[in-house]
Amino acid sequence: MLKGKTSSGFEFEIPDSRCNNMELLDALSAMDQGDSAQLSAVLNLLFTKEQKKALYEHLRTPEGNVPVDKVGQELKEMFESNALGKNC
C-alpha cells in the first residue's frame, strides 16, 4: 500500500497491485505525449471510486467545479512523492 499526502492536504492510498498495470502505463504514456484526456483514465486505474470521489471533493470550488488543472497538479505531486515515484 502506497500512502502519502499532497501539499494541499489530500491523503491518498494506492494498493500496490494498481501500479503493476499495463493500462496505467499506456494512459500515463498518452498523457506524457499530450493527451490530457487520459487524466481520468489514470485516476480510475490508480484509485478506488471512493478515493477518486474524495479527491474531487477535496478540490471542489465554492461554485461546485473540480478544476482539471488542480487534479493534474495533485496527481503530479503524488508521482513526485517518494512513495509513488519509486513504486509506480
Biopython code that builds the backbone (N, CA, C, O; Angstrom):
import numpy as np
from Bio.PDB.StructureBuilder import StructureBuilder

atoms = [
    (1, "MET", "N", (0.848, -1.173, 0.000)),
    (1, "MET", "CA", (0.000, 0.000, 0.000)),
    (1, "MET", "C", (0.893, 1.235, 0.000)),
    (1, "MET", "O", (1.777, 1.379, 0.845)),
    (2, "LEU", "N", (0.652, 2.109, -0.945)),
    (2, "LEU", "CA", (1.383, 3.376, -1.020)),
    (2, "LEU", "C", (0.526, 4.454, -0.388)),
    (2, "LEU", "O", (-0.634, 4.633, -0.760)),
    (3, "LYS", "N", (1.093, 5.166, 0.558)),
    (3, "LYS", "CA", (0.360, 6.218, 1.246)),
    (3, "LYS", "C", (1.141, 7.517, 1.162)),
    (3, "LYS", "O", (2.371, 7.515, 1.115)),
    (4, "GLY", "N", (0.424, 8.612, 1.144)),
    (4, "GLY", "CA", (1.075, 9.903, 1.135)),
    (4, "GLY", "C", (0.070, 11.014, 1.343)),
    (4, "GLY", "O", (-1.122, 10.777, 1.539)),
    (5, "LYS", "N", (0.583, 12.236, 1.296)),
    (5, "LYS", "CA", (-0.245, 13.422, 1.492)),
    (5, "LYS", "C", (0.302, 14.521, 0.599)),
    (5, "LYS", "O", (1.500, 14.804, 0.611)),
    (6, "THR", "N", (-0.578, 15.137, -0.173)),
    (6, "THR", "CA", (-0.158, 16.229, -1.044)),
    (6, "THR", "C", (-0.030, 17.519, -0.240)),
    (6, "THR", "O", (-0.453, 17.584, 0.914)),
    (7, "SER", "N", (0.546, 18.524, -0.846)),
    (7, "SER", "CA", (0.734, 19.803, -0.155)),
    (7, "SER", "C", (-0.591, 20.484, 0.164)),
    (7, "SER", "O", (-0.649, 21.332, 1.054)),
    (8, "SER", "N", (-1.652, 20.128, -0.548)),
    (8, "SER", "CA", (-2.969, 20.706, -0.266)),
    (8, "SER", "C", (-3.670, 19.968, 0.867)),
    (8, "SER", "O", (-4.724, 20.389, 1.344)),
    (9, "GLY", "N", (-3.060, 18.851, 1.292)),
    (9, "GLY", "CA", (-3.623, 18.102, 2.409)),
    (9, "GLY", "C", (-4.393, 16.858, 2.031)),
    (9, "GLY", "O", (-4.961, 16.201, 2.903)),
    (10, "PHE", "N", (-4.430, 16.512, 0.747)),
    (10, "PHE", "CA", (-5.149, 15.299, 0.349)),
    (10, "PHE", "C", (-4.317, 14.071, 0.682)),
    (10, "PHE", "O", (-3.177, 13.939, 0.237)),
    (11, "GLU", "N", (-4.899, 13.175, 1.468)),
    (11, "GLU", "CA", (-4.230, 11.934, 1.824)),
    (11, "GLU", "C", (-4.675, 10.840, 0.862)),
    (11, "GLU", "O", (-5.868, 10.656, 0.624)),
    (12, "PHE", "N", (-3.704, 10.119, 0.312)),
    (12, "PHE", "CA", (-4.029, 9.077, -0.663)),
    (12, "PHE", "C", (-3.438, 7.747, -0.252)),
    (12, "PHE", "O", (-2.424, 7.676, 0.443)),
    (13, "GLU", "N", (-4.104, 6.691, -0.702)),
    (13, "GLU", "CA", (-3.640, 5.323, -0.522)),
    (13, "GLU", "C", (-3.854, 4.599, -1.841)),
    (13, "GLU", "O", (-4.949, 4.622, -2.403)),
    (14, "ILE", "N", (-2.815, 3.966, -2.323)),
    (14, "ILE", "CA", (-2.899, 3.246, -3.589)),
    (14, "ILE", "C", (-2.382, 1.837, -3.365)),
    (14, "ILE", "O", (-1.223, 1.652, -2.994)),
    (15, "PRO", "N", (-3.237, 0.834, -3.588)),
    (15, "PRO", "CA", (-2.779, -0.542, -3.437)),
    (15, "PRO", "C", (-1.645, -0.842, -4.417)),
    (15, "PRO", "O", (-1.678, -0.397, -5.564)),
    (16, "ASP", "N", (-0.644, -1.595, -3.965)),
    (16, "ASP", "CA", (0.499, -1.937, -4.814)),
    (16, "ASP", "C", (0.070, -2.564, -6.132)),
    (16, "ASP", "O", (0.700, -2.343, -7.166)),
    (17, "SER", "N", (-0.995, -3.342, -6.092)),
    (17, "SER", "CA", (-1.450, -4.036, -7.300)),
    (17, "SER", "C", (-1.893, -3.087, -8.400)),
    (17, "SER", "O", (-1.873, -3.454, -9.575)),
    (18, "ARG", "N", (-2.289, -1.889, -8.046)),
    (18, "ARG", "CA", (-2.749, -0.939, -9.065)),
    (18, "ARG", "C", (-1.598, -0.343, -9.863)),
    (18, "ARG", "O", (-1.812, 0.171, -10.961)),
    (19, "CYS", "N", (-0.398, -0.402, -9.337)),
    (19, "CYS", "CA", (0.757, 0.171, -10.036)),
    (19, "CYS", "C", (1.311, -0.754, -11.115)),
    (19, "CYS", "O", (1.858, -0.286, -12.114)),
    (20, "ASN", "N", (1.174, -2.037, -10.922)),
    (20, "ASN", "CA", (1.689, -3.020, -11.878)),
    (20, "ASN", "C", (0.606, -3.295, -12.912)),
    (20, "ASN", "O", (0.007, -4.370, -12.921)),
    (21, "ASN", "N", (0.359, -2.319, -13.781)),
    (21, "ASN", "CA", (-0.763, -2.376, -14.704)),
    (21, "ASN", "C", (-0.371, -1.739, -16.036)),
    (21, "ASN", "O", (-0.064, -0.549, -16.101)),
    (22, "MET", "N", (-0.384, -2.524, -17.064)),
    (22, "MET", "CA", (-0.003, -2.033, -18.386)),
    (22, "MET", "C", (-0.939, -0.932, -18.875)),
    (22, "MET", "O", (-0.502, -0.003, -19.554)),
    (23, "GLU", "N", (-2.222, -1.030, -18.534)),
    (23, "GLU", "CA", (-3.154, 0.013, -18.950)),
    (23, "GLU", "C", (-2.807, 1.349, -18.297)),
    (23, "GLU", "O", (-2.981, 2.405, -18.906)),
    (24, "LEU", "N", (-2.320, 1.303, -17.071)),
    (24, "LEU", "CA", (-1.869, 2.523, -16.407)),
    (24, "LEU", "C", (-0.677, 3.111, -17.149)),
    (24, "LEU", "O", (-0.623, 4.317, -17.390)),
    (25, "LEU", "N", (0.267, 2.267, -17.507)),
    (25, "LEU", "CA", (1.435, 2.728, -18.256)),
    (25, "LEU", "C", (1.022, 3.332, -19.594)),
    (25, "LEU", "O", (1.551, 4.368, -19.997)),
    (26, "ASP", "N", (0.086, 2.696, -20.277)),
    (26, "ASP", "CA", (-0.410, 3.225, -21.555)),
    (26, "ASP", "C", (-1.030, 4.614, -21.367)),
    (26, "ASP", "O", (-0.755, 5.533, -22.139)),
    (27, "ALA", "N", (-1.865, 4.757, -20.337)),
    (27, "ALA", "CA", (-2.540, 6.030, -20.091)),
    (27, "ALA", "C", (-1.537, 7.114, -19.708)),
    (27, "ALA", "O", (-1.648, 8.256, -20.155)),
    (28, "LEU", "N", (-0.561, 6.757, -18.882)),
    (28, "LEU", "CA", (0.465, 7.725, -18.494)),
    (28, "LEU", "C", (1.311, 8.141, -19.693)),
    (28, "LEU", "O", (1.672, 9.309, -19.833)),
    (29, "SER", "N", (1.619, 7.185, -20.548)),
    (29, "SER", "CA", (2.393, 7.485, -21.751)),
    (29, "SER", "C", (1.617, 8.427, -22.669)),
    (29, "SER", "O", (2.183, 9.368, -23.225)),
    (30, "ALA", "N", (0.329, 8.168, -22.821)),
    (30, "ALA", "CA", (-0.506, 9.032, -23.657)),
    (30, "ALA", "C", (-0.573, 10.446, -23.073)),
    (30, "ALA", "O", (-0.531, 11.431, -23.810)),
    (31, "MET", "N", (-0.677, 10.537, -21.750)),
    (31, "MET", "CA", (-0.681, 11.865, -21.108)),
    (31, "MET", "C", (0.639, 12.579, -21.359)),
    (31, "MET", "O", (0.665, 13.778, -21.638)),
    (32, "ASP", "N", (1.732, 11.833, -21.257)),
    (32, "ASP", "CA", (3.059, 12.413, -21.472)),
    (32, "ASP", "C", (3.213, 12.930, -22.899)),
    (32, "ASP", "O", (3.995, 13.846, -23.154)),
    (33, "GLN", "N", (2.465, 12.341, -23.825)),
    (33, "GLN", "CA", (2.520, 12.761, -25.221)),
    (33, "GLN", "C", (1.477, 13.832, -25.537)),
    (33, "GLN", "O", (1.266, 14.182, -26.699)),
    (34, "GLY", "N", (0.826, 14.351, -24.487)),
    (34, "GLY", "CA", (-0.078, 15.470, -24.683)),
    (34, "GLY", "C", (-1.560, 15.163, -24.643)),
    (34, "GLY", "O", (-2.373, 16.073, -24.807)),
    (35, "ASP", "N", (-1.938, 13.923, -24.434)),
    (35, "ASP", "CA", (-3.354, 13.555, -24.392)),
    (35, "ASP", "C", (-3.884, 13.728, -22.969)),
    (35, "ASP", "O", (-3.947, 12.769, -22.200)),
    (36, "SER", "N", (-4.259, 14.948, -22.631)),
    (36, "SER", "CA", (-4.698, 15.246, -21.268)),
    (36, "SER", "C", (-6.013, 14.568, -20.909)),
    (36, "SER", "O", (-6.359, 14.483, -19.730)),
    (37, "ALA", "N", (-6.744, 14.088, -21.897)),
    (37, "ALA", "CA", (-7.992, 13.380, -21.628)),
    (37, "ALA", "C", (-7.744, 12.054, -20.897)),
    (37, "ALA", "O", (-8.671, 11.468, -20.338)),
    (38, "GLN", "N", (-6.505, 11.589, -20.904)),
    (38, "GLN", "CA", (-6.163, 10.343, -20.207)),
    (38, "GLN", "C", (-6.101, 10.518, -18.692)),
    (38, "GLN", "O", (-5.986, 9.537, -17.959)),
    (39, "LEU", "N", (-6.176, 11.756, -18.223)),
    (39, "LEU", "CA", (-6.121, 12.005, -16.781)),
    (39, "LEU", "C", (-7.201, 11.218, -16.049)),
    (39, "LEU", "O", (-6.937, 10.620, -15.005)),
    (40, "SER", "N", (-8.392, 11.216, -16.582)),
    (40, "SER", "CA", (-9.491, 10.482, -15.955)),
    (40, "SER", "C", (-9.201, 8.984, -15.909)),
    (40, "SER", "O", (-9.475, 8.331, -14.902)),
    (41, "ALA", "N", (-8.653, 8.441, -16.980)),
    (41, "ALA", "CA", (-8.309, 7.011, -17.004)),
    (41, "ALA", "C", (-7.244, 6.687, -15.965)),
    (41, "ALA", "O", (-7.327, 5.664, -15.286)),
    (42, "VAL", "N", (-6.253, 7.548, -15.840)),
    (42, "VAL", "CA", (-5.186, 7.340, -14.851)),
    (42, "VAL", "C", (-5.782, 7.317, -13.447)),
    (42, "VAL", "O", (-5.449, 6.446, -12.643)),
    (43, "LEU", "N", (-6.654, 8.262, -13.154)),
    (43, "LEU", "CA", (-7.287, 8.303, -11.834)),
    (43, "LEU", "C", (-8.092, 7.040, -11.576)),
    (43, "LEU", "O", (-8.046, 6.481, -10.480)),
    (44, "ASN", "N", (-8.831, 6.589, -12.587)),
    (44, "ASN", "CA", (-9.627, 5.367, -12.429)),
    (44, "ASN", "C", (-8.758, 4.140, -12.205)),
    (44, "ASN", "O", (-9.154, 3.220, -11.489)),
    (45, "LEU", "N", (-7.595, 4.120, -12.802)),
    (45, "LEU", "CA", (-6.696, 2.976, -12.643)),
    (45, "LEU", "C", (-5.941, 2.999, -11.320)),
    (45, "LEU", "O", (-5.603, 1.946, -10.780)),
    (46, "LEU", "N", (-5.678, 4.178, -10.801)),
    (46, "LEU", "CA", (-4.935, 4.291, -9.548)),
    (46, "LEU", "C", (-5.816, 4.188, -8.309)),
    (46, "LEU", "O", (-5.432, 3.556, -7.326)),
    (47, "PHE", "N", (-6.989, 4.801, -8.350)),
    (47, "PHE", "CA", (-7.814, 4.946, -7.157)),
    (47, "PHE", "C", (-9.080, 4.112, -7.194)),
    (47, "PHE", "O", (-9.568, 3.729, -8.257)),
    (48, "THR", "N", (-9.596, 3.843, -6.008)),
    (48, "THR", "CA", (-10.933, 3.282, -5.909)),
    (48, "THR", "C", (-11.920, 4.397, -6.240)),
    (48, "THR", "O", (-11.551, 5.571, -6.266)),
    (49, "LYS", "N", (-13.165, 4.030, -6.490)),
    (49, "LYS", "CA", (-14.183, 5.052, -6.770)),
    (49, "LYS", "C", (-14.314, 6.019, -5.595)),
    (49, "LYS", "O", (-14.485, 7.224, -5.780)),
    (50, "GLU", "N", (-14.229, 5.472, -4.390)),
    (50, "GLU", "CA", (-14.376, 6.304, -3.200)),
    (50, "GLU", "C", (-13.232, 7.303, -3.073)),
    (50, "GLU", "O", (-13.450, 8.463, -2.722)),
    (51, "GLN", "N", (-12.015, 6.851, -3.357)),
    (51, "GLN", "CA", (-10.872, 7.748, -3.216)),
    (51, "GLN", "C", (-10.869, 8.821, -4.309)),
    (51, "GLN", "O", (-10.503, 9.969, -4.056)),
    (52, "LYS", "N", (-11.273, 8.449, -5.509)),
    (52, "LYS", "CA", (-11.371, 9.442, -6.580)),
    (52, "LYS", "C", (-12.410, 10.499, -6.210)),
    (52, "LYS", "O", (-12.187, 11.693, -6.410)),
    (53, "LYS", "N", (-13.537, 10.056, -5.674)),
    (53, "LYS", "CA", (-14.574, 10.987, -5.245)),
    (53, "LYS", "C", (-14.045, 11.897, -4.136)),
    (53, "LYS", "O", (-14.326, 13.096, -4.129)),
    (54, "ALA", "N", (-13.286, 11.335, -3.209)),
    (54, "ALA", "CA", (-12.711, 12.130, -2.118)),
    (54, "ALA", "C", (-11.752, 13.191, -2.667)),
    (54, "ALA", "O", (-11.727, 14.319, -2.175)),
    (55, "LEU", "N", (-10.962, 12.830, -3.686)),
    (55, "LEU", "CA", (-10.057, 13.802, -4.306)),
    (55, "LEU", "C", (-10.860, 14.934, -4.937)),
    (55, "LEU", "O", (-10.535, 16.108, -4.760)),
    (56, "TYR", "N", (-11.904, 14.580, -5.668)),
    (56, "TYR", "CA", (-12.733, 15.600, -6.307)),
    (56, "TYR", "C", (-13.363, 16.512, -5.259)),
    (56, "TYR", "O", (-13.383, 17.730, -5.439)),
    (57, "GLU", "N", (-13.871, 15.954, -4.183)),
    (57, "GLU", "CA", (-14.484, 16.767, -3.133)),
    (57, "GLU", "C", (-13.443, 17.672, -2.472)),
    (57, "GLU", "O", (-13.735, 18.813, -2.114)),
    (58, "HIS", "N", (-12.250, 17.158, -2.320)),
    (58, "HIS", "CA", (-11.162, 17.941, -1.728)),
    (58, "HIS", "C", (-10.833, 19.170, -2.580)),
    (58, "HIS", "O", (-10.473, 20.222, -2.052)),
    (59, "LEU", "N", (-10.958, 19.028, -3.880)),
    (59, "LEU", "CA", (-10.571, 20.098, -4.808)),
    (59, "LEU", "C", (-11.744, 20.946, -5.299)),
    (59, "LEU", "O", (-11.544, 21.947, -5.986)),
    (60, "ARG", "N", (-12.958, 20.548, -4.950)),
    (60, "ARG", "CA", (-14.152, 21.238, -5.449)),
    (60, "ARG", "C", (-14.143, 22.717, -5.038)),
    (60, "ARG", "O", (-13.857, 23.053, -3.888)),
    (61, "THR", "N", (-14.458, 23.582, -5.989)),
    (61, "THR", "CA", (-14.511, 25.032, -5.734)),
    (61, "THR", "C", (-15.858, 25.387, -5.092)),
    (61, "THR", "O", (-16.782, 24.574, -5.103)),
    (62, "PRO", "N", (-15.970, 26.589, -4.538)),
    (62, "PRO", "CA", (-17.257, 27.024, -3.985)),
    (62, "PRO", "C", (-18.376, 27.025, -5.026)),
    (62, "PRO", "O", (-19.553, 26.904, -4.684)),
    (63, "GLU", "N", (-18.003, 27.160, -6.286)),
    (63, "GLU", "CA", (-19.001, 27.145, -7.369)),
    (63, "GLU", "C", (-19.429, 25.731, -7.732)),
    (63, "GLU", "O", (-20.376, 25.548, -8.497)),
    (64, "GLY", "N", (-18.739, 24.726, -7.191)),
    (64, "GLY", "CA", (-19.108, 23.338, -7.445)),
    (64, "GLY", "C", (-18.291, 22.629, -8.502)),
    (64, "GLY", "O", (-18.564, 21.469, -8.813)),
    (65, "ASN", "N", (-17.302, 23.293, -9.061)),
    (65, "ASN", "CA", (-16.462, 22.695, -10.108)),
    (65, "ASN", "C", (-15.248, 22.003, -9.509)),
    (65, "ASN", "O", (-14.776, 22.356, -8.428)),
    (66, "VAL", "N", (-14.757, 21.014, -10.234)),
    (66, "VAL", "CA", (-13.496, 20.369, -9.877)),
    (66, "VAL", "C", (-12.504, 20.758, -10.969)),
    (66, "VAL", "O", (-12.575, 20.224, -12.075)),
    (67, "PRO", "N", (-11.583, 21.678, -10.681)),
    (67, "PRO", "CA", (-10.665, 22.175, -11.707)),
    (67, "PRO", "C", (-9.717, 21.093, -12.227)),
    (67, "PRO", "O", (-9.033, 20.420, -11.456)),
    (68, "VAL", "N", (-9.694, 20.947, -13.521)),
    (68, "VAL", "CA", (-8.834, 19.951, -14.159)),
    (68, "VAL", "C", (-7.371, 20.193, -13.804)),
    (68, "VAL", "O", (-6.634, 19.249, -13.519)),
    (69, "ASP", "N", (-6.953, 21.449, -13.823)),
    (69, "ASP", "CA", (-5.546, 21.746, -13.548)),
    (69, "ASP", "C", (-5.165, 21.368, -12.114)),
    (69, "ASP", "O", (-4.037, 20.943, -11.862)),
    (70, "LYS", "N", (-6.090, 21.520, -11.188)),
    (70, "LYS", "CA", (-5.806, 21.155, -9.794)),
    (70, "LYS", "C", (-5.692, 19.646, -9.643)),
    (70, "LYS", "O", (-4.844, 19.159, -8.895)),
    (71, "VAL", "N", (-6.542, 18.900, -10.349)),
    (71, "VAL", "CA", (-6.464, 17.440, -10.312)),
    (71, "VAL", "C", (-5.119, 16.995, -10.870)),
    (71, "VAL", "O", (-4.457, 16.135, -10.289)),
    (72, "GLY", "N", (-4.717, 17.571, -11.985)),
    (72, "GLY", "CA", (-3.420, 17.251, -12.581)),
    (72, "GLY", "C", (-2.266, 17.581, -11.657)),
    (72, "GLY", "O", (-1.294, 16.831, -11.571)),
    (73, "GLN", "N", (-2.376, 18.702, -10.968)),
    (73, "GLN", "CA", (-1.329, 19.109, -10.036)),
    (73, "GLN", "C", (-1.223, 18.121, -8.874)),
    (73, "GLN", "O", (-0.120, 17.766, -8.458)),
    (74, "GLU", "N", (-2.356, 17.684, -8.358)),
    (74, "GLU", "CA", (-2.347, 16.705, -7.263)),
    (74, "GLU", "C", (-1.709, 15.398, -7.721)),
    (74, "GLU", "O", (-0.893, 14.816, -7.006)),
    (75, "LEU", "N", (-2.084, 14.936, -8.916)),
    (75, "LEU", "CA", (-1.527, 13.698, -9.440)),
    (75, "LEU", "C", (-0.015, 13.822, -9.629)),
    (75, "LEU", "O", (0.738, 12.899, -9.316)),
    (76, "LYS", "N", (0.411, 14.958, -10.137)),
    (76, "LYS", "CA", (1.845, 15.192, -10.325)),
    (76, "LYS", "C", (2.580, 15.122, -8.991)),
    (76, "LYS", "O", (3.647, 14.516, -8.895)),
    (77, "GLU", "N", (2.010, 15.737, -7.969)),
    (77, "GLU", "CA", (2.630, 15.676, -6.639)),
    (77, "GLU", "C", (2.729, 14.240, -6.138)),
    (77, "GLU", "O", (3.729, 13.848, -5.536)),
    (78, "MET", "N", (1.687, 13.464, -6.392)),
    (78, "MET", "CA", (1.700, 12.070, -5.948)),
    (78, "MET", "C", (2.829, 11.302, -6.622)),
    (78, "MET", "O", (3.523, 10.511, -5.982)),
    (79, "PHE", "N", (3.007, 11.540, -7.912)),
    (79, "PHE", "CA", (4.076, 10.848, -8.635)),
    (79, "PHE", "C", (5.453, 11.343, -8.228)),
    (79, "PHE", "O", (6.426, 10.590, -8.259)),
    (80, "GLU", "N", (5.532, 12.593, -7.853)),
    (80, "GLU", "CA", (6.835, 13.126, -7.451)),
    (80, "GLU", "C", (7.183, 12.780, -6.013)),
    (80, "GLU", "O", (8.336, 12.915, -5.603)),
    (81, "SER", "N", (6.196, 12.334, -5.245)),
    (81, "SER", "CA", (6.479, 11.938, -3.868)),
    (81, "SER", "C", (7.333, 10.684, -3.879)),
    (81, "SER", "O", (7.290, 9.908, -4.834)),
    (82, "ASN", "N", (8.087, 10.486, -2.852)),
    (82, "ASN", "CA", (8.939, 9.303, -2.766)),
    (82, "ASN", "C", (8.148, 8.017, -2.879)),
    (82, "ASN", "O", (8.589, 7.075, -3.537)),
    (83, "ALA", "N", (7.001, 7.964, -2.257)),
    (83, "ALA", "CA", (6.227, 6.723, -2.225)),
    (83, "ALA", "C", (5.791, 6.294, -3.620)),
    (83, "ALA", "O", (6.080, 5.172, -4.036)),
    (84, "LEU", "N", (5.117, 7.147, -4.332)),
    (84, "LEU", "CA", (4.561, 6.764, -5.624)),
    (84, "LEU", "C", (5.618, 6.786, -6.722)),
    (84, "LEU", "O", (5.579, 5.950, -7.624)),
    (85, "GLY", "N", (6.530, 7.695, -6.666)),
    (85, "GLY", "CA", (7.545, 7.812, -7.709)),
    (85, "GLY", "C", (8.444, 6.594, -7.814)),
    (85, "GLY", "O", (8.910, 6.262, -8.904)),
    (86, "LYS", "N", (8.691, 5.929, -6.710)),
    (86, "LYS", "CA", (9.574, 4.777, -6.731)),
    (86, "LYS", "C", (8.864, 3.473, -7.052)),
    (86, "LYS", "O", (9.492, 2.511, -7.496)),
    (87, "ASN", "N", (7.560, 3.440, -6.831)),
    (87, "ASN", "CA", (6.838, 2.192, -6.948)),
    (87, "ASN", "C", (5.828, 2.144, -8.060)),
    (87, "ASN", "O", (5.294, 1.070, -8.337)),
    (88, "CYS", "N", (5.539, 3.235, -8.707)),
    (88, "CYS", "CA", (4.546, 3.244, -9.771)),
    (88, "CYS", "C", (5.169, 3.765, -11.051)),
    (88, "CYS", "O", (4.491, 3.852, -12.076)),
]
sb = StructureBuilder()
sb.init_structure("model")
sb.init_model(0)
sb.init_chain("A")
sb.init_seg("    ")
for serial, (resi, resn, name, xyz) in enumerate(atoms, 1):
    if name == "N":
        sb.init_residue(resn, " ", resi, " ")
    sb.init_atom(name, np.array(xyz, "f"), 0.0, 1.0, " ", f" {name:<3s}", serial, name[0])
structure = sb.get_structure()
